[in-house]
Amino acid sequence: MKEHLVEAKIIDYGKLKTIHSDIVYYVSYYKTLEKSGVKTKPSPPPSLKDMNVIYTKPRIGPLKLIGEGPVYKLDKVGAIVSVDFPGTPLYAIVDFEDSIRVYLAYPVEDPIVGIDLGIRHLFTVVAVTKNGKIYKSKYIGNGSIMETFTKYMSETQGLSYVREIREKVRISLRELMDFLVELSPKIVALEDLRLYDAKIGRGLKLIEDELERELLEKGIRFRRLDPRNTSKVCSQCGYKKGEVMGSLFVCPACGYKVDRDFNAAYNLALKCYYTC
């Protein structure tokens, strides 16, 4: 089961400030002994015993949570935190690396991912989970392929640029696949670019073909969806006649403004969430 860490607001520090001070002292003392050639690890102070401390990146946990939310008490350390996030957290982690921060771990179901293909952003990825809420998103690739696409579309056949397009896509495609493996999606929603006759659609179809091959090799399920109007429907309120102004989507109904590629990828993910 994947988990999503959400930072909580600390209401009462309990023993956390003492633990923080002891961790800083212990780590400093241990490093001093190491430099002196002493190999015996010193015993931690009483406040750190049975705390499951990770010293390389100072933190403690997992800690049991007491309470039903939105306010929780952290077992063993007596700290009290509050969080504005739906669901029931599994446990708490306290991070002492820069300051004292408390994170609550929430279970995350395998997401559904929408991917918009384009020239500005080669791949715009939006992953949604419960109730279509955004889990993670990412832009992959940039406008470096624009020049090649322009040449491809200006020629009658454009075949001489097919190999160049595939070469330029390779690095971005590898980054995309790494991100998808990390997400471990239930299914990936893609635009069905076979429905486009325009040359730019055929050019993007070359990229989609490469992507589909990679998905099949990784065993990641995918579904092709009708791409029409994915950039014009508002992913926030569902209004069907949004305005696309260059790279920006604007909804006249609710005022939502966002990158048009992001809006399209989010719409693909939502459509698949409710229909796939």
N, C-alpha and C positions, 0 to 999 in steps of 0.2 A: 504494500500500500504506500502510495506517495504521500508526502506530508508538506504542508505549506506553513511556513513560519510567519506569524503576525506579531509585530511589536506591541506590547501592552503598556499602558500607562501605570507607573509605579505610584501607588497611594501611600504605602508604608514600606520602608526599606527593611524593616526587621533586622536580621543579622547580616544583610548583604554588604553594608559598608565595612563591617569588621572583616568579613570574608575577603572582600576586595583588598583591604589593607594587608591581610595576612598572605594572600596570593602574591602580591607585589613584592613583599618582603622575602617570601620563600623562594621565588624565582630568582631574585637578585642574589640571595645567599647561596643558592645552589650553583649559579653561574660563577660566583667568586671562588667557591670550593673547587670547581672544575678547572679554573685557570691556575689554581694552586697545585693541581695534580692530585687532589683528593678524589678518589673514585667512589667512596661510600656515599650513598644518597642519604641526606639528612631526613629525619622524621618530620612530617608536616606538623604544623601547629594543631592544637585540639580542634579548632573551628573547622579544619579542612578534612578531618577524619570522616570516613564513610560518606564523602560528598561526591565521589566520582568526578574528580577534578581533571580537566585536560589542561596541562600547563603550557604546552607548545602554543596553543591559542586559548589563553585563559578563559575557561568557562566551566560551569557546573551543570549537571543534569544528566538524564532527564529527571525532573522533580514532579512528584505527584501533586495534583491540583485538588484543592478542597473548596467546594461550593458549586452552585448551579449556574453561575454567570448572571450578569456580565462582570461581577466581582469575584475574584478567586484568591484563595490563600495558598502560598507555596509551602508544601510540606518541608520540614526540617529547618527551613530558614525563617519562617514566620512573616515573610514579606506578603503584602497585599497588593494586587494589581487589578485593573479594569481594562476591558477591551470591547470595542464596538465592531464585532465581526460575527456573522451568523454561524451557527453550528456549535458543537461541543468539542473543545480542545482535548487532545490526548495527554499532553504533559507540558512542562515548561523547561526552557533552557535559559540560563543566565549567562550573559556574555560580559566579560570584564576587560576586553582588549583595549578599548579607548575610554569607556566610562562604564557605568552599570546599566545594562539594557536587559530587559526580560522579553523573551519571545515565547509565544504559545504555539504549539504544533497542532494544526487541524488536518484531518484526513482529506485527501483530494481524490476524487474518482478519476479514472482515465479520461482525459479530455477529448473533445471533438475539435478537429483543426480545420480551419478554412485557409486556403492559400490563393492569393490573387497574383497572377503573373503580369508583369508590365516591363516598361523600359526604364522609367525613373528608378523604381525599386524592382529589381528582378523578381524577388519573391517577398510578398508581404504576408506574414503568418500571424494568425490570431487563433488562440486556443481557448475554448470555453468549457466550463464544467456545469455544475448544478444550476438549473434555471437559466442557462445561457450566460452566466456571469463570466467575464473575461478572466482567464487564469494567467496566461502569459501571451506576449506578442513580440514580434521581432521583424525588422526590415533587413533583408539580406541582398547584397549586390547593389550596385549604384549605376549611374548613367554612363559608365565606361563602354557599354555595349551600344550606346545610342548611334555612334558614327557608323558602326558596322551594319546596324539595322537600316540606317538611312541609305547606305549603298545597296543593301539587299533589296530594298523596296524600289529603288530608282532604276534597277535593271529589269529587263523583260523577264529573264529567267531567275537571276540572282543566285544561281547554283554555286558560283565561285565563292560566295560568302557563307555558305552553309557550314563548312568545316570551321571557319573562323568563329562563327557564332557558337558552335559547340565547344570550341576550345576556351572561349572567354567565359562560358557558363560553368565550366568544370569546377573551379574553385568555389564559386558561390553555391553550387549544387552540393558539394561536399559539406559546406557549412550548414546548409539546410538539413541535410540528412542527419548530421550530428545532433542538431537541435530537435529533430523529430524523434530520434532514438531516445533522447533525454526525456521528451514529453511522453513517450509511449502511448500514442493516441489510440482510441477505439477505432477511429476511422478518419481519413483525410478527405475533405471536400475540395474538389478542383473544378475550375471552369471547364465546360465542355467546348473546347476551342474548335472542334470539328464543325460547330454551327456557324463559324465565321468564315465568309468567303474572302474578306479583305486580305490583302497581302500581309499586313502587320499581324493579323490573326494567324496566318499560315506560318509566319516567322516565329511567333510565340508557341505555335504548335510543335515546332522543332524542339523547343525547350521542354515543353510539357511531355513530349515523348521520352526525352532523356530522364525526366523526373519519374515518370511512370515505371520505367525500367528499374530505376533505383528502388522505388517503393516495392516492386515485386520481388526484387532480390532480398530486401530486408524483411519481407513478410508483413508489410504494413498495408492494411486494407485501405482502399480509396474508392471514391464515388465521383463520377463526373456529373455536374449539375449545370442546368441552363444558366449561362452567365448574364443574360439580358437583364438590364436594370439593376444589377447588383450595386452599381455605383450611384444610382439615383434614389433607391429606397433608403430611408433613414433607419440606421441600425439601432437608434435609441427609441423612437416612437412609432416606427413603421409607416410613416407618411411616404406615399409612393411617388411624389413629384418633387423631390429635392433638387437643388441646383448645384451643378458642378462648375466651379469657377477656377479654371486652370487645374492646379493640383489639389484644390480644396473642395470639400463637400460642405454645403450649407443647407440646413433644413429650415424652410420658412415657417413650419408649424411649431417646432419646439426650440429653434434657435441653435441646435447642435452644430458645431463646426469641427471638422476633423479632416485629415488627409484622405483623399478620395480612394486611394488604394487600401487604406486601413478599413474604411467603411465597407468596401467591396468584400474584403477578406472576412470581416466580421459577419456580414450578411450571409456569406457562403457557410460559415460555421453555424450560424443560427438556423439557417434553412435545413442543414443536415442534422442538427440537434433535434429538430422537431419532425423530420420526415425520413431520415435514413434508417 
